[in-house]
Amino acid sequence: MNPQDVPPQASNNMPPQNNYQQQPNQGMPQNPQSNYNYPPQQPISASDDATKAMVGYIGPLIIIPFMATNRTPFLTFHLNQSVNLIISSIAINIAVAIIGALGIHIPMLSTLISLAYLVLMIMGILNAKNGLMKPLPVIGTLFTLIK
């Protein structure tokens, strides 16, 4: 072994220095509280609002648009329509149950009400998909709970 091949020893017990320069923030996460590199946040597009609005018409999935952080007027409108639909459905089903408990049986009433609920739900989903802020027939203008 030649003496030229052996690296010189540091006299103060310091580890040998590497021959490369580390770039600032190279390999470091963007968010110092996280171990992951997140891409920059993109603004929510209209299609995201439409998707959230469409999902909101499907019963218990109403929680998804309700918890949205950036609620646009479009999303708020469809959230109100969905709440109107759910509350109206619950109220009508309670009324039918009371009528049934009184001994008044109207054949196919529950089936017709469920069918009407399904039709209104599909209409709301299609309105949201097409970007329309059109109230649902009969129940669309009953009340506005969410501002």
C-alpha positions in Angstrom: 0.0 0.0 0.0 1.4 3.4 -0.9 1.3 6.2 1.7 -0.5 8.3 -0.9 -3.5 5.9 -0.9 -4.1 6.2 2.9 -6.2 9.3 3.8 -4.7 11.6 6.4 -6.0 11.1 10.0 -7.8 14.0 11.7 -5.8 15.1 14.7 -8.9 16.2 16.9 -10.9 12.9 16.5 -13.3 14.5 14.1 -15.0 12.2 11.6 -13.6 12.6 8.0 -15.6 15.1 5.9 -17.4 14.1 2.8 -16.5 15.5 -0.5 -20.0 16.6 -1.4 -22.0 19.7 -0.6 -25.6 19.1 0.7 -28.1 21.4 -1.0 -30.3 23.4 1.3 -33.5 21.5 2.1 -32.4 18.6 0.0 -34.2 15.5 1.1 -36.0 17.4 3.9 -39.8 17.4 4.1 -41.6 20.6 3.2 -43.6 20.4 6.4 -41.2 20.2 9.4 -43.9 18.5 11.6 -44.4 15.7 9.1 -42.2 13.0 7.6 -43.9 13.2 4.2 -43.5 15.6 1.3 -46.9 16.9 0.5 -47.7 18.5 -2.9 -48.9 22.1 -2.7 -52.6 22.4 -2.0 -54.6 22.9 -5.2 -57.8 25.0 -5.1 -61.0 22.9 -5.0 -62.4 22.7 -8.5 -66.1 22.8 -9.5 -66.0 19.0 -10.2 -64.9 18.4 -6.6 -67.9 20.4 -5.4 -70.2 18.5 -7.7 -68.9 15.2 -6.5 -69.4 16.2 -2.8 -72.9 17.5 -3.6 -73.8 14.3 -5.4 -72.6 12.1 -2.6 -74.5 14.3 -0.1 -77.8 13.1 -1.5 -77.1 9.5 -0.5 -78.5 9.2 3.0 -75.8 9.0 5.7 -73.1 10.1 3.3 -74.4 13.7 3.8 -71.6 13.9 6.4 -69.0 14.3 3.5 -70.2 17.7 2.2 -71.2 18.8 5.6 -67.6 18.5 6.8 -66.1 20.2 3.8 -63.8 23.0 4.8 -64.3 25.2 1.7 -68.1 25.3 1.3 -69.0 27.2 -1.8 -72.5 28.5 -2.4 -73.1 25.6 -4.8 -72.2 23.0 -2.2 -74.2 24.8 0.5 -77.3 24.9 -1.7 -77.1 21.1 -2.4 -76.4 20.4 1.2 -79.6 22.2 2.1 -81.5 20.3 -0.6 -80.2 17.1 0.8 -81.2 18.0 4.4 -84.7 19.0 3.2 -85.0 15.6 1.5 -83.8 13.6 4.5 -86.0 15.5 7.0 -89.0 15.3 4.8 -88.5 11.6 4.3 -88.3 11.0 8.1 -91.3 13.2 8.8 -93.5 11.5 6.1 -92.4 8.0 7.3 -93.3 8.9 10.9 -96.7 10.1 9.7 -97.3 6.9 7.7 -96.3 4.9 10.8 -98.8 6.8 13.0 -101.5 6.4 10.4 -100.8 2.6 10.3 -100.8 2.4 14.1 -104.3 4.0 14.1 -105.5 1.1 11.9 -105.8 3.0 8.7 -104.0 1.0 6.0 -103.4 2.4 2.6 -102.0 -0.2 0.3 -98.7 0.6 -1.3 -98.3 4.0 0.5 -94.9 3.2 1.9 -93.7 1.9 -1.4 -95.0 5.0 -3.2 -93.3 7.3 -0.6 -90.0 5.4 -1.0 -90.2 5.6 -4.8 -90.9 9.4 -4.5 -87.8 9.7 -2.2 -85.7 7.8 -4.7 -86.9 10.0 -7.6 -86.1 13.2 -5.7 -82.7 11.8 -4.7 -81.9 11.0 -8.3 -83.1 14.5 -9.4 -80.8 16.1 -6.8 -77.8 14.0 -7.9 -78.4 14.9 -11.6 -78.8 18.6 -10.7 -75.5 18.5 -8.8 -73.8 16.6 -11.6 -74.9 19.2 -14.2 -73.9 22.1 -12.0 -77.5 23.3 -11.5 -78.7 25.1 -8.4 -82.3 24.0 -9.0 -84.5 23.3 -6.0 -86.2 19.9 -5.7 -89.9 19.8 -6.5 -92.3 20.1 -3.6 -89.7 20.0 -0.8 -86.8 22.1 -2.2 -88.0 25.4 -0.8 -89.3 24.3 2.6 -86.5 25.6 4.7 -82.8 26.5 4.7 -80.9 25.1 7.7 -77.3 25.6 6.6 -76.0 29.0 5.8 
